[in-house]
Amino acid sequence: MLKEADEKFERFYEMKRLGYDLDTIEDCVCEIYKIEKEDLFSRSRQKVKSDARALFCFWAHRELGFAQRELARRLGMTQPGVGYAVTKGEAISKSNNYRIEAELVI
């Protein structure tokens, strides 16, 4: 369990060292889904926008280590909504084989 925590910790810092932040993830997700940033932050329940928000939440929370509360404030969502989006985003990432490193070219 300690090894897993160390790997996660190293991953967060490696991602940040490579220049990944919320803005770069926003750009990447918007490019994948062909939407504008405003659409990512809208409260729309359209599938494309909802899936884009979910992938954004997954990458921001699991890959960069941002707190769900912080993401909820940024997106105008509730914390439980972000938690659900993270789970949904993980499924989207796996089913479409999306990897943040492959999506963003530095």
C-alpha positions as CSV (number, residue, x, y, z in Angstrom):
1,M,0.0,0.0,0.0
2,L,2.9,2.4,0.8
3,K,4.5,1.6,-2.6
4,E,1.2,2.5,-4.4
5,A,1.1,5.8,-2.5
6,D,4.7,6.5,-3.4
7,E,4.0,5.8,-7.1
8,K,0.9,8.1,-7.1
9,F,3.0,10.9,-5.4
10,E,5.8,10.5,-8.0
11,R,3.2,10.5,-10.8
12,F,1.7,13.8,-9.6
13,Y,5.0,15.5,-9.5
14,E,6.2,14.1,-12.8
15,M,3.0,15.4,-14.5
16,K,3.5,18.8,-13.0
17,R,7.2,18.8,-14.0
18,L,6.2,18.1,-17.6
19,G,3.9,21.1,-17.6
20,Y,0.5,19.5,-17.1
21,D,-2.0,21.7,-15.3
22,L,-5.7,22.3,-15.4
23,D,-5.4,24.6,-18.4
24,T,-3.6,22.1,-20.5
25,I,-6.1,19.4,-19.5
26,E,-8.9,21.7,-20.5
27,D,-7.3,22.3,-23.9
28,C,-6.7,18.6,-24.4
29,V,-10.3,17.6,-23.5
30,C,-11.8,20.3,-25.6
31,E,-9.7,19.2,-28.6
32,I,-10.7,15.6,-28.2
33,Y,-14.4,16.4,-28.0
34,K,-14.3,19.4,-30.4
35,I,-16.0,21.7,-28.0
36,E,-15.2,25.2,-26.6
37,K,-14.0,25.8,-23.1
38,E,-17.3,27.5,-22.3
39,D,-19.0,24.2,-23.1
40,L,-16.8,22.3,-20.7
41,F,-18.0,24.7,-17.9
42,S,-21.6,24.7,-18.9
43,R,-24.2,22.9,-16.9
44,S,-25.4,21.1,-20.0
45,R,-26.3,17.5,-19.8
46,Q,-25.6,16.8,-23.5
47,K,-23.6,13.6,-23.8
48,V,-20.6,15.2,-25.5
49,K,-20.3,17.9,-22.9
50,S,-21.0,15.6,-20.0
51,D,-18.4,13.1,-21.2
52,A,-15.9,15.9,-21.7
53,R,-16.4,17.1,-18.1
54,A,-16.1,13.6,-16.8
55,L,-12.8,13.0,-18.6
56,F,-11.5,16.4,-17.4
57,C,-12.5,15.5,-13.8
58,F,-10.8,12.1,-14.0
59,W,-7.5,13.5,-15.4
60,A,-7.5,16.5,-13.0
61,H,-8.3,14.4,-9.9
62,R,-6.5,11.1,-10.5
63,E,-3.6,12.3,-12.7
64,L,-2.8,15.7,-11.3
65,G,-4.1,15.2,-7.7
66,F,-6.6,18.1,-7.6
67,A,-9.2,17.9,-4.9
68,Q,-12.8,17.2,-5.9
69,R,-13.9,20.2,-3.9
70,E,-11.6,22.4,-6.0
71,L,-12.9,20.9,-9.2
72,A,-16.4,21.3,-8.0
73,R,-15.9,25.1,-7.5
74,R,-14.2,25.5,-10.8
75,L,-16.9,23.6,-12.8
76,G,-19.9,24.9,-10.8
77,M,-20.8,21.3,-9.7
78,T,-21.3,19.6,-6.3
79,Q,-18.5,17.5,-4.8
80,P,-20.5,14.3,-5.2
81,G,-21.2,15.3,-8.8
82,V,-17.4,15.5,-9.4
83,G,-16.9,12.1,-7.7
84,Y,-19.4,10.6,-10.1
85,A,-17.8,12.4,-13.0
86,V,-14.3,11.0,-12.0
87,T,-15.7,7.4,-12.1
88,K,-17.4,8.1,-15.4
89,G,-14.3,9.7,-16.8
90,E,-12.2,6.7,-15.8
91,A,-14.6,4.4,-17.8
92,I,-14.4,6.8,-20.8
93,S,-10.6,6.9,-20.6
94,K,-10.4,3.1,-20.5
95,S,-13.0,2.3,-23.1
96,N,-11.5,4.9,-25.6
97,N,-7.9,4.2,-24.6
98,Y,-7.3,7.9,-23.8
99,R,-4.1,8.6,-22.0
100,I,-3.2,12.1,-21.0
101,E,0.4,11.7,-22.1
102,A,-0.7,10.6,-25.6
103,E,-3.2,13.4,-25.9
104,L,-0.9,16.3,-25.0
105,V,2.1,17.0,-27.0
106,I,4.5,19.3,-25.2
